[in-house]
Amino acid sequence: MEHYGTRSTFGIENHGLLNFRNVYWNLPSPILVEHIIVRDEGKISEHGAVLVHTGQHTGRSPNDKFIVDNKGKNDAEIWWGKVNCPFQPEQYDRLFHKLSGYLQGRDIYIQDMQAGAHPNYRLPIRIITEKAWQSLFAQNLFRKLPKDCLQSHIPEYTLICCPDFLASPETDGTRTSTFIIANFEKKQVIIGGTSYAGEIKKSIFTVLNYVLPLKNILSMHCSANVGNRGDVALFFGLSGTGKTTLSSSPDRRLIGDDEHGWSDEGIFNIEGGCYAKTIRLSRELEPIIWQATHRFGSVLENVVFDPNSRQVFFDDDTLTENTRGAYPLSYVDNYVEAGYSGHPDNIFFLTADAFGVLPPIAKLTLEQAMYYFLSGYTSKLAGTEKGLGNEPQVTFSTCFGAPFLPLHPQIYARLLGEKITRHKSTVWLVNTGWTGGPFGVGNRFKLPYTRAMVKAALEGALNHVPYKQDPYFGLWLPESCPDVPSEILIPQNTWANKKDYESHAYNLIDRFKQNFKQFVGLALPEVMTAGPG
């Protein structure tokens, strides 16, 4: 067994893994790119990005995700249910043993890194992969250690990803040959049967969603940026709702793309990179993301390209709608190098409303903020998960990140309410979905208008305009906004048939009510009554 690169004294034998062919430790991106090409794992675009195809899995596999049920040995109670399915410890041990046997005699790649930018809240992690390109992905997405710290690195959590290792449902207790299993007692995550790198990213986020709330820190599925005045903004939302796009602004510095913690000291980025959707990526509308995805070492997943010229075609959804670009934050010109800042002045809940009935922007009361946070309403966009069709699917994802929450939603909601109250943050609901009709009839809100509304909120331009309360959802809507036509601010005004609007509005209101029944007896009475209708 040969070792290459900067090796930690905390060896792989500490994970119960032995007898590899070659072990590649913390290789820099140029060498990883060489390995990717030599091993035929991917190609190079005309601008130097790595192009990879993830096979049958071009999105997450939420139904193949498990948490080991350690019978009360975890530090906190798991929120068991459809999202968090239990996996028995003895099944985990058998599957881990099979996986370790599979790896014997093979090459592996190790990245010793950390999750969490703030020095007081860093989680040491280790990412072990059988693919060089996934090691490059991990290096792009998580936070690098100083070179002189690599040899002494001791990971608190370790993730092992083996896309070519398939489980046997009959003997291993999995649903299919694919599995993503977190074991909080052993502080491990194992992944098999899928090459989609988003599983690596979201598995570490799931770990942080378990670890941070136990320290009274709110872990959040959101992007964050900061203005010249030091004013911080958060953007909550599921994949495809605009977190990356709206937080990547030339007028503000990017703290982080997708995952953050909110401590008593302020906001800190969990990651060290960005994982942006690239379908129909435009140089004109999204110049920052465009530039980053055209640099050497970025990883482009399932983006169609010309095999001769290596030109990429971001408009081509032949492989999937869920095309992705993974790149380090340093590829963004105006990013916050430290990765943390103060408390947020403004918080935006982004939703892609496929009904086309929610307003483009509304100011929320504290109780409404809690209601819409627990609801997490949006429309899942095509391709972000396995099994989604071409049309958006209406969904309620608690706390705008239910698939990644191992603890009960009330824990995260309580922390959010406490922090909003203490730091006097203003909360906005922003619809990045449809207007003038539902999906198939209306159109998506124009990005320049959404940007203008967000900018107006950030700069205080909406503080002194008159507001009107929407009769259907009880939301407070500004009657004017700079650089935005007033007629689109009131959603029913954009519909040709007002009765059709009313029908769709009441349909969505009923869905909100049905979904929120799960919080009866748990949410505060004033939050229960803050919803629509």
PyMOL commands that set and color helices and strands:
alter all, ss='L'
color gray80, all
select helices_A, chain A and resi 12-15+29-38+62-64+89-103+132-141+147-149+169-172+198-215+243-247+287-293+329-331+366-375+398-400+402-404+409-423+447-458+486-488+491-494+498-519+525-528
alter helices_A, ss='H'
color red, helices_A
select strands_A, chain A and resi 2-5+22-25+43-44+50-52+65-68+85-87+108-115+123-129+143-144+157-162+179-183+188-192+218-226+232-236+253-256+259-263+266-269+273-277+299-301+304-305+312-313+324-328+340-341+344-351+361-364+377-380+393-396+426-431+434-435+443-444+467-469+476-478
alter strands_A, ss='S'
color yellow, strands_A
deselect
rebuild
show_as cartoon
